[in-house]
């Protein structure tokens, strides 16, 4: 298994423990002017540090919204405190994946306890008031960044409006439980609320921080709660020349520990022809089900029976930018 170097410094977030809301590690700033309530969330997983760097920088810079409200949060701080460079994946969570607990039924069932459920319940009153959520993540493997926009059309539209990263993934989430980005109104097409999850790159590469800063700056500007002059000029990067919207159609799930890929895939590879062999499971070929099939976040780092090792996607849209707006490509 590849071991990636840690290229970034982990911020000391202990000074943020008091927050300003009565919820530890969570700040809300109200401009007093009409506008949406926007939340930038970091550390849904404790070993995904790029978001923590960005939120720490925003708090220390005393960014305040000109319109609406801004919430800045560090989520699974208990997992972050466990980080050990010798075993970095162990800091993903403490008891269970924080990004699989986001249903009202799970959060209401107070008889069931875990470090992640307790933290989610503490954050829930703030999240219930949020209109637009940006959840900053990173990936096990070194891959091009992407937007996880959920299954709904409003998520795709928000991703395209954001304009970066260059690939937006539409998916149904995970069978183990609901993600924060799909919680309540975020996952209801009839609700005006919406959310995006950004996979900024490999967990500890410098480039993931660059993507997290750019995505955050553009999300705040798109929401209209700050002006460009309020943000560090170097945070904004050039937009990609084209975006792709890819809908996940199915997972590839390991039946046993006997699974291997046909090549060292890193994600977003496109296979022109249906029937192309991409791996083997228990000695049986795993093939692409349709032309122009996209691999979404392939990884064997968590390999065990029942784990999704890659998801397969179909390209729904290609959208070109010209020069100041997005236009659907012909």
N, C-alpha and C positions, 0 to 999 in steps of 0.2 A: 504494500500500500504506500502511495506517495506521501511524503512528509513535506509540508510546505513551510518555508521560513517565516518567522514573525517579523514583519517589516515595519510595524507601527508600535507606538507606545500606548499602553492602556491608561486612560485617564483615571485619576483618583476622584471617584464620584462621592466619597464620604461627605464632603462639604454640602452636597445637595440633599442629604438625608431629611432635613426639616421640610423642604419644599415650601409652599406658601398657602396650601389648601387644607391642611390637616391630614392629607394623604402623603406619606413619606415618598420622597423622590419624585414628586409631581408638583409642577408649577402651573398656575393659570393667570394670565394677564388680560384684563378687560380694558379695551380702549374707551369704553363709554359711548362709542359711535356704532351705529347699526352696521352689521356685517356678520359673516359666518363665524362659527366656532371651529377653529382648525387645530388639530392635534398632530404633533410630530413625536412619534414613539420610537424608543430605542430599547435594545436588550430584551426583546421578546425571547430570544435565546441568549444565554449568558456568555457564550463564546463568540458572539457576532458583534465585534467591537466598533465597527465603522459608525454605526448609528450613535453609540455612546459618545464618540469623539465629537460628532456634529452637535448633539444636544448639549453636551458640556460646553462647547464653544458658544452656542447661542445663549445659554444661561449666563456665562461669564461676560459675554458682550452686552448683556442687558437689552437684548432685542425686545422691543415692545410693539404691539400691533397699532397701526394708525386707525384701523377700522376693525370691528368684530372682536373676537377673543382668540388668544393663542395659548394652547396647552403644550408644555414640554415635559416629557416623562421618560423615566428609566424604569422598565418593567421588572424583569426577573433579576433583581439585584442580588438575591441570595445565590443564584447560580453564577453570576458574574464574580462574586467573592470567592468562589471555589476554583477559579481558573488556575490551572497548572500547565506550564508549557510542555511538560513531559507527558501529559495526558489531556490535551486540550478539548477533546470531544466530550469529556465527562462534565464540562461546565455548561453543556447545552441546557440542562435543567437539573433540578434537585430530585423531585419525586415523579413528575410526569411532564409531558410537553406542554408548556404554557400556551402554545398556539393550537391546542386541541380541546380547550375547556369552555369555549365561548358560545354556550347556549344558556338561555334563561333557566332551563330545567337543572342543568349541572350547577349553576351558580346559586340557585335557590335551595339546593339540597345540602343544607349546612351540616347535616350529619356526616357527610363525606368530606374528609379533610386531606389536604396535601399542601405543601409549600406553595405550589402554583395556584391552586384553587383559592387559598387564603389571599394571595396577592391579587388575583383577578377580582375577588370580591371587594377588596379595598379600593381598587381602581375603578370599579364599575360605576359608582355614582358620577364620576367625571366623564367617563366614556359615554354614558347615556345622554350627555348633553352636547356631544360633538357632532358637527355637521360633516366635516371633511377630515379623514384620517390618512396620514402617511406613516406606514410602518416600515422601518428601515431594517433590512436583513442582509445577510451574506450567505455564501454557499460553501459546502464541503470541498468542492473541487474548483480548480482554476477555470473559470468559464466567462464568457461574455455576459455582462449584466443584462437583466431583463425586468420587466414589470409583470407582477402577478395581479391581474385585474379582476379575478373572480369569474363567475359564469354569466353575469348579466350584461346587457347591452350598455347600461350606464357606466359600468366599469371600463368597458372598451372605449367609450367616448371620452371618459376622463383621462385615460392613458394616452389617447391620441392628442388630446388637448395639451397634456403635459409635454409631449414631444420627445421624451428621452427617458430611459434607454431605448434602443432602436427596436426591441422586440417586446410586444405585449402578449402575455399568455392568458387565455381565457380557460378557466378550469373550475371543476366542482369542489375542489378541496380534497380532504382526506377522510377515509372511512373511520379513522380513530376518533375524530371529533372536529368541531368547527373552529376555524381560525378567527382571530380578532377582526380581521378585515371583512369577515362575513357576518359578524355579530349584528343581530336585530336589524335596524334600518339599513345598515350597510349592505346587507344581503337581501333586501326587499326592493324589487324594481319599482314599486309604487311609492317608496320613500324618497324624499329629496336628498337624503344622506348618501354619501359615497365614500369609498376607501380604495387605496392602492397599497400594495406591498411591493417594495423594490428589493430585488436581489442584486446587491451592488457589486459583487465579484467574490473572489475567494476570501475567506474570513480575515486573513492577516496580511493581505497585499495592500500596498499604498494606494493602488488604483481604486480600491473599493471606497476609500475615504473621499477621493475626488468625485466619484459617482454619487455618493451620499450627499455631499455638499451641493453639487449641481442640482440633483433631484429635489432636495429640500428647498433650495432657493427658488426654483421654478414652481414648486407646489405652492409656496407662500405667495409668490407673485400672481399665479393663476387664480388663487383664492381671493386676491385683492386686498389682503389685510396689511401688507407692507408695500413700500415703494422700493424700486431697485437701489436707490441711494442708501437704503437702510442696511443693505447686505454687503459683505465683502466682495469687491469687484472680481476677485480671482475665483470666486465660487462658480460663477456661470461659465460653462464651457459651450463650444459650438454645438448646435443641434445636428443630429445625424441627417444625412441626405434622404434617407428612406426609413420608414417604419414598416414592420410586419406585424399583423395581428394573427396569432396562431391559437387555434382552439384545440385543447387536449381532448382526444377521443377515447383513450384507454391507457391504463397502466400496464407495465410489465412487472409482474410480481415473482420474486424468487420462491421456488417450491422447496428448496433445500440450500445447503451451502455450496452446492455444485452449480454455480452460475458464473459465466465469464462472457465478456464482450469480445466482439470480433476485432476490435482495435481500441486504442486508448482514447476513447471519445471524451470530449470536454463539455459538450452541450451545444445545442442549436445547429448541429450537423443536419443537412438536408439530403435525403436519399431520393434520387430521381425516379426510381422504378419500384413498384410494388414487388414484394417477394425477395428483396435484398436481405441477406443474412446479416443481422447485427449482433448476434450472440448465440450462446447455447445454454440451455437449462436442462439439467439432468441428461445431457448428451443430445437433447433435441434442439434443432435449429429454431431460433427466434427470428422472425422475418417481419419486414415492414408490410402493413396491411394495405397501403395505397401509395400512389405516386406522390412525390414531393413530401415525403414524411419527415417530420422534424423531431429530433431527440431533445427532450426537455429534462435537464438536470440529471444526467446519468451519473450514478455513483454506486460503488460497492463498499463504501466505507462503513455503512451500517448493515452489511449483508447478514441476513438470517432468514429462515423460512417465514414467508408472509410479508416481507418488506418489499416495497416498490423500489426497483433499482433504476427505472427510467420511466418517463411517460412519453407517449407518442402523440404528436400534434399535426393538424392539418392547417395549412396557410389559408386564412379567410380573406385577408386584405393585404395589399401592398400600397403604401401611401407615400407619395413623394412630397418634399417640401420645396416650395417655389414662390418667391425667395423668402417671404415673411409669413407664409401660411402653408398649411398642409392641404394637399390636393390628392384625391385618390388617383392612383396611377391606372392607366388604361392597359 
